[in-house]
Amino acid sequence: MAKSKKEPVKVKKNALREQIATTLETTFTDLKESVGEKKFARQVKKASKVLASGAVKKTSKVAAAPKAKAAAKAKTKAPAKAAKKK
């Protein structure tokens, strides 16, 4: 089988951060004018960092979940139910 190269998480995260930052900047142009260029850029950077880290964690958990469930099923079998004593 051919092994596929996966894109490192850091590269995905940085690309996602850039996309989020551009979206926030275009969406909140009026806020940029009222707050100021420097302060707005700093807050956009912080917000994109938080949003991207949460999104990357969620996607990695979703991708890993089916493997973890399959492994857990293979390891443990459902124990036979014991007869209840009265």
C-alpha positions, 0 to 999 in steps of 0.5 A: 500500500502507498502511504499518504503524506498528511499535512502537519497540524501546524500548517493547517492551523496557520492556514486556518488562522490566516483565513479567519483573520482575513474574514474578521478584518473584512467583516468588522471594518467599521470597528477597525476605524473606531478602535484603531488599526494597531489595537484591532490587528492585535485583537484579530490575531488573538481571536483567530488564534483561539478559534483556529486552535479550537477548530483543529482540536475538534477536527483531530478528535473527529478523525481519531474517534472512529479508530479509538472506538474500533480499538476499544470494541476489539479489546473488550467484549461485553461481559455475560450478565450475571444472574440476579439473586433474589 
